């Protein structure tokens, strides 16, 4: 947290950056495969697919990393 605060104050900090290239995700294909309308999919995902991904990453980081490697 200290590094984040220092960075926010434009102080020099040692950082590590990782870049992951991923393919474009066809959201329409996903909700069609789930047999959900666009509205149903949006309601089910809580309008926040990124939050869902973050929750999955928290619980199963190795699975997410494996999928991202395969998509690169």
Protein Blocks (a to p, Z undefined) as FASTA:
>chain_A
ZZmmmmmnopacdddddddddddddfklmmmmnopafklmmmmnoopaklmmmmmmmmmm
mlmmmmmmmmZZ
